[in-house]
Amino acid sequence: MIWIEGHQYGTAAEIATALGPDITAARVRDWARRAANPADPLYGLLHRHHVAGRGRGSTWYRYDEAAHMEFITRSTKGGPARVGRWGRPSKPS
């Protein structure tokens, strides 16, 4: 993870590791796709920045926005119960 202008950025894998064991890199990328869709309720909440490089390059996400997105999706109703950050099961929907 890196700091740029007072904000911490990381790749999807780094963000997923920082947010807890039940968050995957695929989930972070899914949040970013949903945040780019104007029809989705999560629109505009997670920005991504792509840096060209070898192969396909790298995409960086802001950690504070990803943590907020994780809080929103964890606290909404619907879907299967998820394991909390400290190993406690979340309340059933």
PyMOL commands that set and color helices and strands:
alter all, ss='L'
color gray80, all
select helices_A, chain A and resi 12-19+25-35+63-75
alter helices_A, ss='H'
color red, helices_A
select strands_A, chain A and resi 2-4+7-10+48-51+58-62
alter strands_A, ss='S'
color yellow, strands_A
deselect
rebuild
show_as cartoon
